[in-house]
Amino acid sequence: MDDLTILKAKVLTTYTATKVQSSLDEIKEKNGHRTDLIESMQATLLDLNEIRRIIDGLEKELRFANSSAFRLERLCLELKAENKELKNEIKALTTEL
């Protein structure tokens, strides 16, 4: 998952929440007696806000995982270089003997 996918998910959930809120406001104004629709749409808004919160949390976890992966990859490269140096030192020492 890349930054563009995460951004798209955030935009889509915000856009959808805005559309639902707009429709909800209109229904409240014109058909305030339709509590079944109003309650359903309010629940949908709560769900969309929860989804957005989850996306934000997943984004933070992804950034942390990417950072950790980069750090571990760098450490791996450093250890490989150190391993190569040690092998060369062992080879040099065994050649001297």
N, C-alpha and C positions, 0 to 999 in steps of 0.2 A: 504494500500500500504506500502510495507516495503522497506528497503534500497537496497535489492538485486534487486527488480523490477525497482527501479529508476536507479540503476547502469546499469542494462541490457538495459534500454531505452536509456541511454546516449551512451553506447557502440554501440548499433545498429544504432543509428542516425549518430554517428561519422564514423562507418564502411561504412554505406551506402553513406555518403557524400564523403568519400575517393574513393569508387568505382565509383561514378558518376564523380568526379574530374578526376580520371584516364582515364575514357572513354572519357570525354570531351577533355582532352589534346590530346588523340590519334586521335579523330575526327578532332580537329583543325589542327593537324600535317598532317594527311593523306587526309582529305576531308574538307579543309578549306572553300570550297564553300558551304557547307551544313549549311548555317546560320540558317535554320529552326531548325535543331537538336541542334546546338550550343546554340541558344537563349533559347530553351526549357530546355536544361540541365543546363544552367546558372540560369534559373528561379527555377529549382528544387533544385539547391544548395542553393539559397537564402531561399527557403522554409524550407529546412533541417536545415539551421542555425537558422531560426526563431523558428522551433520546439525545437531545442536544448536550445535556450534562454528561451522558455516557460517552458521546463522541469526543467531548473535551478531555475526559479522563483517558480514553484510549489513545488520543493524540499524545498526551503527556507520557503515557507508558511506551508508546512507539518511539518517541524522541529519546527517552531514557535507554531503551533497548538498542537503538541505533548508536547512541553514544558509547554504550558499553561494548557493543560489537566492534566499533572502531578502536576503542582502547585495547581490547583483547587482540585484535588483529595486529596492532602496532607492537604490542608486547610479544606476540608470536614471532614477528619479523625480527625483533631485537634478540630474542632467544635463539632463533635460527642463525643469526649472524654470530652470536657468542659461541654457539655450538660449533660452527665452522672454524672459528678461531681456535677453539680448544682442540679440535681434531688436528689442525695444522701444527699446534704446539706439540701434541702427542706424537705426531709423525716426525717432527723435527727431533724430539727427544729420543725416540726409538732409533732414528737414523744415526744419532751420535753414539749410541751404545754399540 
